[in-house]
Amino acid sequence: MPLASNPLAKPGAPIPADDLSRDLVIAQPEMDGEFPHIGIVGDTYTILLTGRETAGRFCLIDMHIPPGGGPPPHRHDFEETFTILEGELEFSFRGVKQAVRAGATVNIPANAPHQFRNASTEAARLLCICSPAGQEEFFMKVGIPVATRTTPPPKLDEAAEAEFRAKAESLASEYRTEFIRPE
């Protein structure tokens, strides 16, 4: 995209100096055990890059979605992009469902209602970029820490499930997210 059509760029402005306080970050989730693995809604999310590492510009999350997994319908005031690495997911965007397979990239515009679901019999793996960052903080506050990238979260009984939902709903607006009740 040319700078003139980039809404964040100031035409004619010089490129800022290199910010020497920022370092190169290499995320190697298969080799480095330092990443937070978060169990949420039956899925496991590994936070690869947070807003702290990207000056708040975006976060990057490695998502393991087992059969039947995926979040409830929702929308949020930030862009969300998924690249499906393994498996197949069913995306619902503004009420229209579409199957998306490994190799595809899906961009969800800010504020659009959506959800995804693994309707297959095999686990799916995807990378998720949220821009700007912040969604990773929401996941870390509401999710349950688990051991690895593929460790399923513990099964919640009815009371724990209700507590989880109440916590997620109470924090959602702070993280520019809204859950959509099925009609």
C-alpha positions, -999 to +999 in steps of 0.1 A: +000+000+000+015+033-009+021+057+020-004+082+006-032+057+010-021+044+044-045+061+069-018+060+096+010+076+076+015+114+074+022+122+038+056+138+033+066+131+069+101+115+073+104+080+086+111+081+123+145+072+136+152+036+147+139+030+182+170+015+198+151+006+229+133-021+210+149-055+204+145-082+178+121-109+192+122-145+179+092-166+190+100-204+189+071-221+207+082-256+199+117-249+214+111-224+241+090-232+271+086-196+282+054-188+263+021-186+282-003-213+271-039-204+279-069-227+280-100-208+269-135-220+257-120-255+252-092-242+230-055-236+238-039-203+229-002-197+230+008-160+232+038-156+209+041-118+208+024-093+231+019-056+228+050-051+249+071-066+222+054-047+193+050-013+208+012-020+210+008-024+173-003-060+173-002-093+192+004-128+177-014-159+191-009-195+181-043-212+184-049-250+189-086-256+182-098-292+189-128-307+171-159-288+183-138-259+195-140-222+188-153-191+205-189-179+208-202-152+184-186-119+192-173-087+177-145-062+187-131-029+179-098-041+164-087-060+133-082-098+136-064-119+110-061-157+110-038-178+089-049-215+091-017-237+093-034-271+098-069-284+095-102-267+086-125-243+103-160-230+097-160-192+099-193-173+104-190-137+093-221-115+096-241-146+098-227-163+066-208-195+071-178-206+051-154-235+053-117-224+054-088-248+050-051-248+058-032-223+037-059-197+038-057-163+055-089-146+068-092-110+079-121-099+101-127-062+099-131-043+132-166-043+147-179-071+124-198-100+141-181-133+136-170-166+151-152-198+140-157-234+149-138-266+142-165-288+126-140-314+116-127-345+134-091-332+135-075-304+155-068-272+137-039-248+142-039-212+133-020-180+139-041-150+149-029-113+147-049-087+166-042-051+157-038-031+178-026-054+206-046-060+238-066-091+231-037-112+245-042-095+278-079-104+279-071-140+272-045-141+299-070-126+324-099-150+316-081-181+305-066-210+325-028-216+323-020-250+308+013-269+302+018-269+265+005-255+231-018-286+227-028-292+263-066-290+265-080-268+293-096-286+322-133-294+318-154-270+337-185-281+357-216-260+354-207-236+383-172-230+370-185-225+334-209-198+347-181-182+367-159-182+335-186-166+314-194-139+340-157-130+343-153-129+304-184-107+301-173-084+329-139-078+313-151-077+276-158-040+273-124-031+289-109-050+259-132-036+233-151-069+229-188-077+228-204-112+230-234-117+207-263-137+221-277-162+195-311-152+183 
